């Protein structure tokens, strides 16, 4: 609840979320998270700024994890990881949105370092592993096969057991989501793929607010189907 938020050199923030059997929780944040500029008088190892989030769902549990965006300042040395442990019949909807630098303030992300690692386990089996490591040396931020000079990237993950949404329904659902993106003229910004029971929705663009708006539109379609609830915006987002 600290409005400015922010992680500096030497900080290690651990967030542990446990959802018990049959429980349902929606987790969000009051403000954007920030990885501030790392201290220059430290070695690369000592300058690390770390956030580790662990989410554990018991059988028949439901979790919606919607933090506001993470801003990574120019010169940061950040490491952010999210580990999600699901039961086969649990339900998860969650996103992470990352903004590199402050382009509107002419503070481009040039010399910073940032690693984002997302892992999803289902019944202790790894079903999704996604890692991006951005450094001044590897040119991932600029390369056409990387972020292609875009400053905002995000992932929205949605998991439900096949008993909840069967294969045929998933195909129809993906087409419906893509039609919505087309109507929003955003089909070139967002991709949707399926990995077993996991939907992987990715955004690559320039605007965190645009990304969040599109993800909320998709959430309003997914939530009734996955969680049997209509989508109501958390009041804390309006404070």
N, C-alpha and C positions, 0 to 999 in steps of 0.2 A: 504493500500500500504506500510505498515511498514514491510520490509522483515523478520526480526526476529520473528515478531508476538509474541504471548505469553500472558497468563493470570496468574496473581499472586494472592496471598491471598488478599481478599477484593475487587478484581475487579469484576464488573458486566457489561458485554458487551451485548448490545441489538442490534439485526439486524432486521430491518423491511423492507420487500420487498412487494410492491404492484404492480400487473400487471393489467393494465386497459383492458377494453373490446377490443378484437381483437388484442391486443398487444402480442409480443413474445420477451422474453428475455432469454439469457443464462448467468447465474451468476457463477463465479468461483473465485478462490483466487490465489494470486501470489506465496505464500509459504504455507507450512504446518502450521496449527495452533498448539499451545502448551499450555498445562496446566502444569506449572512448579511446582516444589516441594513447598508444602505449608509451611508457617512459623510455626516452632515448638513452638514458644513462645506464640501462640494464642490458644484459645479454639477451639474446632472443629467447632462450629458455626461461629466464627469470621474468621476462616481460609478458608472459602468457596471461590471457584473460579467459577464464573457463566457465562455461555453464553446462551442467549435465542434468537432463530431465529424464526420470525413469517413471513410466506409467505401467501399472500392473492391474489387469482386469481378471477377476475371478469368473467362474462360469455364470452365464446369463447376465453379466454386468454390462452396463452401457456407459461410455465415456465420450464426451465431446470436449475437445481441447482446442480452444480458439484464442491463443495469445495475440495481442496486437503486434505490429511489425517490430522487427529488430533492426536498429540502425547501426551500421558498422562504420565508425568514423575513419577518415583517412589516417593512416599510420597506426591503426589498431593491430593487435596480435591476438585475435580471438579464436576460440575453439568452442563450438556449440554442438551438442549431441542430444538426440532424443531417442531413447530406447523404449519401445512399446511391446509389452508382453501380453498376449491375448490368449484366452481360452477359445476353443473351436466354435463355441456358441455365444461368445461375447460380441459386442458391437462397438465399433470405434469410428468416430468422425473427428478429424483434427487437421489443422494446417500450421505451417510456419511460413512467414513472409520476411524476406531479408532485403534490406536496402543498403547498397554500398555507397558510402560517401554522402555528401550533401550537395548534389549538382546545382540546386537552385541558389546556393551560396557560393558557387564556384569552388567548392571543396571536393574535387574529384578523387576517387579511390585509385591511387597510383602506387604508393609504396607500402600499403597495408598488407596484412596477412589475415586470412580468415578461412577456417575449415568448418563446414557443416556436414554432420553425419547423422543420418536417419536409419534406424533399424527397426524392423517389425518381426516379432516372433509369434508363432501360433502353436500352442501346445508344445512349447520349447523348441520348435523347429524354425529356423530363420527363413522367412518367406520374402523379405525385402531388405536390401542393403543399398544405400545411396550415399555417396560421399563426393563432395567437391572441396578441393583445397586450392585457394587462390593466393598466389604469392607474386611478388614483382618479377620473379624469374620464369614462371611457367606460362605466362601470357594467357591463362584461362579466361580472364576477364575480357580480353580484347579479341581472342581468336574466334573465328567463325564457327568452329566446332565446340567452343565453350559457351560463354555468355554473349558473344558477338557484340560487345560494347554496351550491353544493357546493364542497368544498375539495380534492377529489382527482379529477384527470382523467388519463386514460392512453390510449395507443394501442399496439396490437399489430399489426404488419405481417407478412404472410407472402406470399412470392413464390416461384412455381415455374413453369417453362415449361409450355406447354400439352401438350408431349410427355410431361411427367411426370404431370400431372393434367388430363385433358381436361374439356371444358365440362360434360358430363353428370355426371362424378364430382364436380366442384366444387359443383354444385347439391345433390347428395346430401350432400356434406361439410358445406355450410353448414347444411342441415337437421339433420344430426347434431349439429353444434356448438350449434345453438339448442335442440335437445332436451336436451342436457346442461345448458345454462344454466337451462332450465325446471325440470329436476330439482333444481337447486341453488337454485331460487326466486330467481334473479338475472336473469331475462330483462328486467326493467325497468332494470337497472344497466348492461347490456352490449348493444351493437348490433354486427351483423356485416353488412358490405356487400362487394361485389366490384367492383373496377375493373380490367378486363382480367384480367391474370394475378395481380393483387394483392388479397389479402384484407385488409380494414381492420376491425379489431376495436377498439371503443372502450368505455371504462369511464367512468362519471361517478357519483361517490358520496362517501363520507366516510372510507373506511378503506383505506390502502395495503396492509395485510396481506391484507385481503379481496380487493382487486384482484389482487395477486400470486397468491393461492391460485387464483382463477378462471382467470387467465392460464396458470398451470402446468397446470391440468386440461385446458385447450384445447391447450396445447403437447404434452401426452402423446398427444393424438389426432393432431396435425399432424406431429410429428417423424417417426414411422415412415413416414408417407406421403410427406413432402417430403424427408427426409434419410436414409431407409432405416436409421434407428437407433431403438432404444427410448429413451424419455425417462428419464434418470437425473439426479436433482437434484445440482447441483454441490456438492461437499463444503464449499467455502468458505462456502456459505450457512448452514452449521451451526456455524460458528466463533463 
